[in-house]
Amino acid sequence: MTNGNGYTDTPDSERKAGQVQIVVSANGSLYHRIAWGSPAKWGDWQDDSYTSKMKYDNLPSLAIFNSFAVIGDSYSKGYIQKADGTILGETNNKWGQFMASQYGTTFTDLSVSGQNTRKFVEGYLDRLKQTKVGTYFIILGINDASPDNNIELGSLDDIKNDSSTNPQTFYGDYARIIDTIKQTSPNSKIVLFTIMADWGLRNKFDPAIKNIGKYYSLPVINVLDDQYFSSPLFSTLQSGGHPTVPGYGILANHLMQLIQKC
């Protein structure tokens, strides 16, 4: 940041709580960035100017989703594990619940910790068939993209006219979930998300999600369009491979902004 006035605040160094820099540019715009960790790593500059904030104010309120369901894994379930290894398990820190509380909408939780597309098809299609909401958010893929799970990626050729005959691949199972929604609630909206956390194979599975979205003419939200999901802050606010309680709150805010822009 050049041609501006800046300020840096460093909390008690023994706590290693991080640093924040605030800069006012020559044209009067306000920016900030945050450093976390030891050694500290600075995140990207964020625009705090009024015109930057207006880009969300002028978008439709998320209250338009008067009823919605989230099909996801532990990141959508609010799973918590403390730094000492203590597992608190699934909590009320679900981003869908945050969204419903903030906008007065109805939220249906179809997420399961450890979920991947294969497990959902095997164990939860019947529940999906009994759920009718206005919008479905599908945010699967973290566990599919883990090398430990040996999920076969497949291709668009795995999407058959009768989805019950789809091969047991990521493409085939993801398509079967979409087709089940279309059969259950044909007038509902469906929104797909790329993978929030990279456990090894995001570079293969994210393009697959985008291909599936294109095949069905469905919107795909790329979480990496928001710098938060590749920032040091996102990884710092985690414990045991999952967000902390503050981390889930921040995650919810950024996901809601991405939905607004979609």
C-alpha positions as CSV (number, residue, x, y, z in Angstrom):
1,M,0.0,0.0,0.0
2,T,1.6,3.3,-1.1
3,N,0.8,7.0,-0.8
4,G,-1.2,6.5,2.4
5,N,-1.0,6.6,6.2
6,G,-0.8,3.3,8.1
7,Y,-1.0,2.0,11.6
8,T,0.2,-1.4,13.0
9,D,-1.1,-2.9,16.3
10,T,0.7,-5.8,17.9
11,P,-1.0,-7.4,21.0
12,D,1.0,-9.0,23.8
13,S,3.8,-10.8,22.1
14,E,3.8,-13.7,24.6
15,R,0.2,-14.5,23.6
16,K,1.1,-14.5,19.9
17,A,-2.4,-13.2,19.2
18,G,-1.3,-11.7,15.9
19,Q,-1.0,-8.3,14.3
20,V,-3.3,-6.0,12.4
21,Q,-2.4,-3.2,10.0
22,I,-4.8,-0.4,9.0
23,V,-4.0,1.9,6.1
24,V,-5.8,4.9,4.6
25,S,-4.8,5.4,1.0
26,A,-4.3,8.8,-0.7
27,N,-7.8,8.7,-2.1
28,G,-9.3,8.1,1.4
29,S,-10.0,4.3,1.1
30,L,-9.6,2.2,4.2
31,Y,-7.8,-1.2,4.1
32,H,-6.7,-3.7,6.7
33,R,-4.7,-7.0,6.8
34,I,-4.0,-9.5,9.6
35,A,-1.0,-11.6,10.5
36,W,-1.3,-14.8,12.4
37,G,1.0,-17.5,13.6
38,S,4.6,-17.8,14.6
39,P,6.4,-16.6,12.5
40,A,3.5,-14.4,11.5
41,K,2.2,-14.4,7.9
42,W,0.4,-11.5,6.6
43,G,-2.9,-12.1,4.8
44,D,-4.1,-10.1,1.8
45,W,-5.3,-6.5,2.1
46,Q,-9.0,-6.2,2.6
47,D,-11.0,-3.2,1.3
48,D,-13.1,-1.7,4.1
49,S,-14.3,1.3,2.2
50,Y,-17.9,2.2,2.0
51,T,-18.2,1.4,-1.7
52,S,-16.7,-2.1,-1.0
53,K,-19.3,-2.8,1.7
54,M,-22.1,-1.6,-0.7
55,K,-21.4,-4.4,-3.1
56,Y,-23.2,-6.7,-0.6
57,D,-25.8,-4.2,0.5
58,N,-27.0,-3.9,-3.1
59,L,-27.3,-7.7,-3.5
60,P,-30.5,-9.7,-2.7
61,S,-31.0,-10.6,0.9
62,L,-30.5,-14.2,1.7
63,A,-34.0,-14.1,3.2
64,I,-35.1,-15.0,-0.3
65,F,-34.1,-18.6,0.6
66,N,-37.1,-19.0,2.8
67,S,-36.3,-22.7,3.2
68,F,-33.1,-24.4,2.4
69,A,-31.1,-27.6,3.1
70,V,-27.3,-28.1,3.3
71,I,-25.9,-31.5,2.1
72,G,-22.4,-31.6,3.5
73,D,-19.8,-33.1,5.8
74,S,-18.2,-32.1,9.2
75,Y,-17.5,-28.6,8.0
76,S,-21.2,-28.0,7.5
77,K,-22.1,-30.0,10.7
78,G,-20.1,-27.8,13.0
79,Y,-17.7,-30.5,14.2
80,I,-15.3,-29.4,16.9
81,Q,-12.0,-30.9,18.1
82,K,-9.9,-29.1,20.8
83,A,-6.2,-28.6,20.5
84,D,-5.6,-31.2,23.2
85,G,-7.3,-33.8,21.1
86,T,-10.6,-33.7,23.0
87,I,-13.5,-34.3,20.6
88,L,-16.5,-32.2,21.2
89,G,-18.2,-33.6,18.1
90,E,-21.1,-32.0,16.3
91,T,-22.2,-28.7,17.7
92,N,-24.7,-25.9,16.8
93,N,-22.0,-24.0,15.0
94,K,-23.4,-24.9,11.6
95,W,-23.1,-22.2,8.9
96,G,-26.5,-23.1,7.7
97,Q,-27.9,-22.4,11.2
98,F,-26.1,-19.1,11.4
99,M,-27.7,-18.1,8.0
100,A,-31.2,-19.2,9.1
101,S,-30.9,-17.3,12.4
102,Q,-29.7,-14.2,10.7
103,Y,-32.3,-14.1,8.0
104,G,-35.2,-15.7,9.6
105,T,-35.3,-18.7,7.2
106,T,-35.9,-22.4,7.7
107,F,-32.8,-24.6,7.7
108,T,-32.7,-28.4,7.2
109,D,-29.5,-30.1,8.2
110,L,-28.6,-33.0,5.8
111,S,-24.9,-33.0,6.7
112,V,-23.0,-35.9,8.4
113,S,-19.4,-35.8,9.7
114,G,-17.2,-37.9,7.5
115,Q,-19.6,-37.8,4.7
116,N,-18.6,-38.3,1.1
117,T,-20.8,-38.8,-2.0
118,R,-20.7,-42.6,-1.8
119,K,-21.7,-42.7,1.9
120,F,-24.6,-40.2,1.2
121,V,-25.9,-42.4,-1.7
122,E,-25.7,-45.5,0.4
123,G,-27.2,-44.1,3.6
124,Y,-29.1,-40.9,3.1
125,L,-31.0,-40.9,-0.2
126,D,-34.2,-42.0,1.5
127,R,-34.0,-39.0,3.9
128,L,-33.3,-36.7,0.9
129,K,-36.4,-38.0,-0.8
130,Q,-38.5,-37.0,2.3
131,T,-37.0,-33.5,2.4
132,K,-38.7,-30.7,0.3
133,V,-37.2,-27.2,0.6
134,G,-36.9,-24.2,-1.7
135,T,-33.1,-24.5,-2.2
136,Y,-30.5,-27.2,-1.7
137,F,-26.8,-26.3,-1.1
138,I,-24.5,-29.3,-1.9
139,I,-21.1,-28.7,-0.3
140,L,-19.5,-32.2,-0.5
141,G,-16.1,-33.2,-1.6
142,I,-13.6,-32.8,1.3
143,N,-13.7,-36.5,2.2
144,D,-14.0,-37.6,-1.4
145,A,-10.7,-35.7,-2.2
146,S,-8.8,-37.3,0.7
147,P,-6.3,-39.9,-0.7
148,D,-7.1,-42.1,2.3
149,N,-10.7,-42.8,1.0
150,N,-9.7,-44.0,-2.4
151,I,-12.7,-42.5,-4.1
152,E,-12.7,-43.1,-7.9
153,L,-13.2,-39.8,-9.7
154,G,-14.9,-41.1,-12.9
155,S,-16.1,-38.8,-15.6
156,L,-19.3,-37.2,-17.1
157,D,-19.8,-40.6,-18.9
158,D,-20.8,-42.0,-15.5
159,I,-24.0,-39.8,-15.6
160,K,-26.8,-42.1,-17.0
161,N,-30.4,-41.3,-17.9
162,D,-31.4,-43.6,-15.0
163,S,-29.1,-42.4,-12.2
164,S,-29.7,-45.5,-10.2
165,T,-27.4,-47.3,-12.7
166,N,-24.6,-44.7,-12.3
167,P,-21.2,-46.2,-11.6
168,Q,-20.0,-45.8,-8.0
169,T,-17.7,-42.9,-8.8
170,F,-17.6,-39.3,-7.6
171,Y,-19.3,-38.2,-10.8
172,G,-21.8,-40.9,-10.7
173,D,-22.7,-40.5,-7.0
174,Y,-22.8,-36.7,-7.1
175,A,-25.1,-36.9,-10.1
176,R,-27.4,-39.3,-8.3
177,I,-27.8,-36.9,-5.5
178,I,-28.7,-34.1,-7.9
179,D,-31.2,-36.3,-9.8
180,T,-32.8,-37.4,-6.5
181,I,-33.4,-33.7,-5.6
182,K,-34.8,-33.0,-9.1
183,Q,-37.2,-35.9,-8.8
184,T,-38.3,-35.1,-5.2
185,S,-38.6,-31.3,-5.6
186,P,-38.4,-30.4,-9.3
187,N,-39.0,-26.7,-8.8
188,S,-36.3,-26.2,-6.2
189,K,-33.0,-24.5,-6.8
190,I,-29.8,-26.4,-6.4
191,V,-26.4,-24.7,-5.8
192,L,-23.1,-26.5,-5.8
193,F,-19.9,-25.5,-3.9
194,T,-16.3,-26.4,-4.6
195,I,-14.2,-27.9,-1.8
196,M,-13.6,-25.8,1.3
197,A,-10.5,-27.6,2.6
198,D,-7.8,-29.3,0.6
199,W,-6.9,-32.7,2.0
200,G,-4.9,-33.7,-1.0
201,L,-6.8,-34.0,-4.3
202,R,-8.8,-30.7,-4.6
203,N,-7.1,-30.0,-7.9
204,K,-8.9,-33.1,-9.4
205,F,-12.3,-32.9,-7.6
206,D,-12.9,-29.1,-7.9
207,P,-12.9,-29.3,-11.7
208,A,-15.3,-32.3,-11.5
209,I,-17.8,-30.3,-9.4
210,K,-17.6,-27.5,-12.0
211,N,-18.1,-30.0,-14.8
212,I,-21.2,-31.5,-13.1
213,G,-22.6,-28.0,-12.5
214,K,-22.2,-27.2,-16.2
215,Y,-23.7,-30.5,-17.2
216,Y,-26.9,-29.8,-15.2
217,S,-26.8,-26.0,-15.8
218,L,-26.5,-25.4,-12.1
219,P,-24.6,-22.5,-10.4
220,V,-21.3,-23.5,-8.8
221,I,-19.8,-21.4,-6.0
222,N,-16.0,-21.5,-6.1
223,V,-15.0,-20.9,-2.5
224,L,-11.5,-19.8,-3.6
225,D,-13.1,-16.8,-5.1
226,D,-13.1,-15.5,-1.5
227,Q,-9.5,-15.0,-0.4
228,Y,-10.4,-16.0,3.2
229,F,-10.4,-19.7,2.2
230,S,-6.8,-19.6,1.1
231,S,-5.6,-17.2,3.8
232,P,-3.5,-17.9,6.9
233,L,-6.5,-16.9,9.1
234,F,-8.6,-19.8,7.7
235,S,-5.9,-22.4,8.6
236,T,-5.0,-20.7,11.9
237,L,-8.6,-20.8,13.2
238,Q,-8.6,-24.6,13.0
239,S,-8.0,-27.4,15.5
240,G,-7.8,-31.1,14.6
241,G,-8.4,-30.3,10.9
242,H,-11.7,-28.5,11.6
243,P,-12.6,-24.9,12.3
244,T,-12.8,-23.6,15.9
245,V,-15.9,-22.0,17.2
246,P,-14.8,-18.5,16.0
247,G,-13.6,-20.2,12.8
248,Y,-17.1,-21.5,12.1
249,G,-18.6,-18.0,12.7
250,I,-16.2,-16.4,10.2
251,L,-16.7,-19.3,7.7
252,A,-20.4,-18.7,7.8
253,N,-20.0,-15.0,7.0
254,H,-17.8,-15.7,4.0
255,L,-20.0,-18.4,2.7
256,M,-23.1,-16.2,2.9
257,Q,-21.2,-13.4,1.0
258,L,-20.4,-15.9,-1.7
259,I,-24.0,-17.0,-1.9
260,Q,-25.1,-13.4,-2.2
261,K,-22.8,-12.9,-5.2
262,C,-23.8,-16.2,-6.9
